[in-house]
């Protein structure tokens, strides 16, 4: 199997798709997380463990959002450097 060689345009497209995945108003990561019934999802756990699970999930989403925001701010030169590190 051959490895795919990414271009800056591929990365920009992926960043855009990540933004849609996060913010889509019907099925995005934010809206689906907000719609979850956390009481039902974590009912098997004690209160402290359930709270820690909720906090972990919120922190994961925050990390993905921060990554997206960081990547959006990258210019073409930055993306080329990231690609070189990724491929090297």
C-alpha positions in Angstrom: 0.0 0.0 0.0 1.4 3.4 -0.9 1.3 6.3 1.5 -0.6 9.3 0.4 1.4 12.4 -0.1 -0.5 15.4 1.3 -0.4 18.9 -0.2 -1.1 22.2 1.5 -4.5 22.2 -0.3 -5.3 18.8 1.2 -4.5 20.1 4.7 -6.5 23.2 4.2 -9.4 21.1 3.1 -9.0 18.8 6.1 -9.0 21.9 8.4 -12.2 23.1 6.8 -13.8 19.7 7.2 -12.7 19.6 10.9 -14.4 23.0 11.4 -17.6 21.6 9.9 -17.3 18.5 12.1 -17.0 20.6 15.2 -19.6 23.3 14.4 -22.3 21.7 12.2 -25.6 22.8 13.7 -27.3 19.5 13.2 -24.7 16.8 13.7 -21.5 18.6 14.8 -19.4 17.6 17.7 -20.6 20.6 19.8 -24.3 20.1 19.3 -24.2 16.3 19.7 -22.3 16.7 23.0 -24.7 19.4 24.3 -27.7 17.1 23.4 -26.3 14.1 25.4 -28.2 13.0 28.5 -25.2 12.9 30.8 -27.3 11.6 33.7 -28.3 8.6 31.6 -24.8 8.1 30.0 -23.0 8.0 33.3 -25.6 6.5 35.6 -23.4 3.4 36.2 -20.8 5.5 38.0 -20.7 7.3 41.3 -21.1 11.1 41.2 -17.4 11.9 41.3 -16.5 9.5 38.5 -19.4 10.7 36.4 -18.3 14.3 36.9 -14.7 13.4 35.9 -16.0 11.6 32.7 -18.0 14.7 31.8 -15.0 17.0 32.5 -12.8 14.7 30.4 -15.2 14.9 27.5 -15.5 18.6 27.6 -11.7 18.9 27.8 -11.3 16.7 24.7 -13.7 18.8 22.7 -11.9 22.0 23.9 -8.6 20.5 22.7 -10.0 19.7 19.3 -11.4 23.2 19.0 -8.0 24.7 20.0 -6.3 22.5 17.5 -8.6 23.6 14.8 -8.2 27.3 15.7 -4.4 26.9 15.7 -4.4 25.2 12.3 -6.8 27.9 10.9 -4.2 30.5 11.9 -1.4 28.8 10.0 -0.3 30.3 6.8 0.8 28.4 3.7 4.4 28.4 4.8 3.5 27.0 8.3 1.5 24.3 6.7 4.4 23.4 4.4 6.6 23.1 7.4 4.1 20.8 9.2 3.9 18.6 6.1 7.7 18.3 5.9 7.8 17.2 9.6 4.9 14.8 9.0 6.4 13.2 5.9 10.0 13.2 7.2 
